[in-house]
Amino acid sequence: MSKDWIERRSNSLKRLKAVLPSLPSSLFPYLSLLLWVLPLVLLRSTQQSLMAHDEGIYAMQARSLLLTGDWVTPQWGRGYSFDRTIGIQWLIGVCFWLFGTSEGTARLPSAIAWIFSVLLTYRIGCFLLNARLAWLGAAIFSVIPLVVQYGRLATQDAVLVLIELVGIWALLEAGSQKRPFWYILAGSTFGLGFLIKGFMVIPAAIALLPYAIRHRHLLNPWLYLGLVLGAVPPLGWMLAAIRQYGNLSPVEGLFGKLFHLGEQTYLGAGRFYYFWNIPANGFPWVFFALGGVWWALRAQRLRELVRSNRSWLLLVGYPTILFVELTLFGTKTHYYPLQLMPFVGLLGAIALDHLVQLYQTRQNRFLLTGLNLLIACLGLILIALVIGIQTSPQIRLALGGNVERGAILGWIVGLGWLGTAMVWFRREQIGLVRSSQQWIAGLLLTSWLALATMNLTGFWGNYSPKLKTFLQQSTVQAVLCSHPVNFVVNEERLSRGDRKTYLLLNFYTPNIGAFSTQNVDPSSKPRQEIYAWVDPNLAKLPHSNKQIVATFEGWQLVLR
């Protein structure tokens, strides 16, 4: 070997050793967040079933894409509807094609979107705050109850949040790197968001405008190239649908749904629906986020941090504008505010960081003592409720099978909060620095364990247990696995509950036959055995030559 070769080899090894130590430190936040969130994604009950609205709709439409080979038309049963875009159906359909049809594969796009949203929340937080607060904000975001639930549902919402975060991240990267790629990526997210959830991407785009105008992103031509490229998938889908049906069905359907949603309310939700619903679905982190806004305005250290990173318009302005838009919109649902939750996590991190500083410097003991007394009281109230429910035969009978699962959850949260408060009251014995770390860990772990328990016990994930149990009966399984099953349904007369069952029966029936509104099978031969699901209204009418195989809440599985 030559001396030059040995020298070059030695220099290469030195450079490699210099690079390797830096890799774990740069990757550690992402790896640790993955280890934190992956169990919440993977832990689940062995019994799984879909929520009729809206999981059943998207899963059933995605299954129809595969069965019919028509990837343009959102369809099921005897007809089709263009009241929503087709992006999530495409994603679920691809998962069905790759991994088979099941609840888990239907929920896979949302689970993947949730994981990447946590990582992006950290990356965005590094721009808006600092790495330490960014990690804490991402960890909080991942244990907000609404986030965990919709990260495991086969709906549009988790994927929309990811796309919006990609757009914000791309704009932040573009502001620091000035490369065309980031502007193109940011612009393309609008069209991709529209493909996933239609016009619901517009409020997020409007909320982002002040930041984009302030930093002159709207003057960059590459952003508009991204808008054009992102518009190709939804426009291509709409043009294909118009060509197939010869009219403006997608346009009429989407605008009709928008006007319909703008005029109605959801389950009587009033103007102030989100003022109580968001805190309830984001408890307790929404309250910490409000504290984060307050201290970002009042505490000099935090005020300077936010000002130096020029993050006011994103950290506070974006969620505030989006909240106002959602409040003014006619239809209000508990899952629309999911788009706010990454910023709830980051603002909550500001609050926890400030509380820890007060904790370690022995400042404002009145505030911390009051907060921990409140946490301890909530824990004791939960424990008392659990004991009262478990010792009351009347309440146990009324709640049925949910008692044991609720009791486990109550004990975890009650003891977790009580233990967290006790850390504060024993801070002198433990040590201020160590106890402050344990105090934050107690808050996070209590939420984590409670949400993991909800997944493991089937509180979340098994939304239609009675129907799934019914379908697993041997007599029903023998029919579904061996025969095509028709549907005899008068859709106009179905109640809301019957319509939900109709959606799920469509998804869980492996081999669907014909659809009819008159009888079991008007075109069948006299001696041919025909199975069918008959809706509760038609099942009440007299039918000759019909044998009832099984009945579920008025729906009949019959043999002719």
MORA-V727027 format. One record per backbone hydrogen bond with DSSP energy under -1.0 kcal/mol. NH is the residue of the N-H (numbers start at 1). CO is the residue of the C=O. If there is no record, write none. Layout:
BEGIN
NH | CO
NH | CO
END
This chain:
BEGIN
6 | 2
7 | 3
8 | 4
9 | 5
10 | 6
11 | 7
12 | 8
13 | 9
14 | 10
15 | 11
16 | 12
17 | 13
18 | 14
19 | 15
20 | 16
21 | 17
23 | 20
26 | 22
27 | 23
28 | 24
31 | 27
32 | 28
33 | 29
34 | 30
35 | 31
36 | 32
37 | 33
38 | 34
41 | 37
42 | 38
43 | 39
45 | 455
49 | 461
56 | 51
58 | 54
59 | 55
60 | 56
61 | 57
62 | 58
63 | 59
64 | 60
65 | 61
66 | 62
67 | 63
68 | 64
69 | 65
76 | 79
79 | 76
81 | 74
87 | 195
90 | 86
91 | 87
92 | 88
93 | 89
94 | 90
95 | 91
96 | 92
97 | 93
98 | 94
99 | 95
100 | 96
106 | 102
107 | 103
111 | 107
112 | 108
113 | 109
114 | 110
115 | 111
116 | 112
117 | 113
118 | 114
119 | 115
120 | 116
121 | 117
122 | 118
123 | 119
124 | 120
125 | 121
126 | 122
127 | 123
128 | 124
129 | 125
134 | 130
135 | 131
136 | 132
137 | 133
138 | 134
139 | 135
140 | 136
141 | 137
142 | 138
143 | 140
144 | 141
146 | 281
148 | 144
149 | 145
150 | 146
151 | 147
152 | 149
155 | 153
160 | 156
161 | 157
162 | 158
163 | 159
164 | 160
165 | 161
166 | 162
167 | 163
168 | 164
169 | 165
170 | 166
171 | 167
172 | 168
173 | 169
174 | 170
175 | 171
177 | 173
178 | 174
183 | 179
184 | 180
185 | 181
186 | 182
187 | 183
188 | 184
189 | 185
190 | 187
192 | 188
193 | 189
194 | 190
195 | 191
196 | 192
197 | 193
198 | 194
200 | 197
201 | 198
202 | 199
205 | 201
206 | 202
207 | 203
208 | 204
212 | 208
213 | 209
214 | 210
215 | 211
216 | 213
217 | 212
220 | 217
223 | 220
225 | 221
226 | 222
227 | 223
228 | 224
229 | 225
230 | 226
231 | 227
235 | 231
236 | 232
237 | 233
238 | 234
239 | 235
240 | 236
241 | 237
242 | 238
243 | 239
244 | 240
245 | 241
246 | 242
252 | 248
253 | 249
254 | 250
255 | 251
256 | 252
257 | 253
258 | 254
259 | 255
260 | 256
261 | 257
262 | 258
263 | 259
264 | 260
269 | 266
273 | 270
276 | 273
277 | 273
278 | 274
280 | 276
281 | 277
282 | 278
286 | 282
288 | 284
289 | 285
290 | 286
291 | 287
292 | 288
293 | 289
294 | 290
295 | 291
296 | 292
297 | 293
298 | 294
299 | 295
303 | 299
304 | 300
305 | 301
306 | 302
307 | 303
308 | 304
309 | 305
310 | 307
311 | 306
315 | 311
316 | 312
317 | 312
318 | 313
320 | 316
321 | 317
322 | 318
323 | 319
324 | 320
325 | 321
326 | 322
327 | 323
328 | 324
329 | 325
331 | 261
338 | 335
339 | 336
340 | 337
343 | 340
344 | 340
345 | 341
346 | 342
347 | 343
348 | 344
349 | 345
350 | 346
351 | 347
352 | 348
353 | 349
354 | 350
355 | 351
356 | 352
357 | 353
358 | 354
359 | 355
360 | 356
361 | 357
363 | 358
368 | 364
369 | 365
370 | 366
371 | 367
372 | 368
373 | 369
374 | 370
375 | 371
376 | 372
377 | 373
378 | 374
379 | 375
380 | 376
381 | 377
382 | 378
383 | 379
384 | 380
385 | 381
386 | 382
387 | 383
388 | 384
389 | 385
390 | 386
391 | 387
392 | 389
396 | 392
397 | 393
398 | 394
399 | 395
400 | 396
402 | 399
403 | 400
406 | 402
407 | 403
408 | 404
409 | 405
410 | 406
411 | 407
412 | 408
413 | 409
414 | 410
415 | 411
416 | 412
417 | 413
418 | 414
419 | 415
420 | 416
421 | 417
422 | 418
423 | 419
424 | 420
425 | 421
426 | 422
427 | 424
430 | 426
431 | 427
435 | 431
436 | 432
437 | 433
438 | 434
439 | 435
440 | 436
441 | 437
442 | 438
443 | 439
444 | 440
445 | 441
446 | 442
447 | 443
448 | 444
449 | 445
450 | 446
451 | 447
452 | 448
453 | 449
454 | 450
455 | 451
456 | 452
457 | 453
460 | 454
462 | 458
463 | 49
468 | 464
469 | 465
470 | 466
471 | 467
472 | 468
473 | 470
477 | 473
478 | 474
479 | 475
480 | 476
481 | 477
483 | 479
485 | 511
486 | 531
487 | 514
488 | 533
489 | 516
493 | 490
494 | 491
499 | 495
500 | 496
501 | 497
502 | 498
503 | 499
504 | 500
505 | 501
506 | 502
507 | 503
508 | 504
509 | 505
513 | 485
516 | 487
524 | 521
528 | 525
532 | 558
533 | 486
534 | 556
535 | 488
539 | 535
541 | 538
547 | 559
549 | 557
550 | 557
552 | 555
555 | 552
556 | 534
557 | 550
558 | 532
559 | 547
560 | 530
END
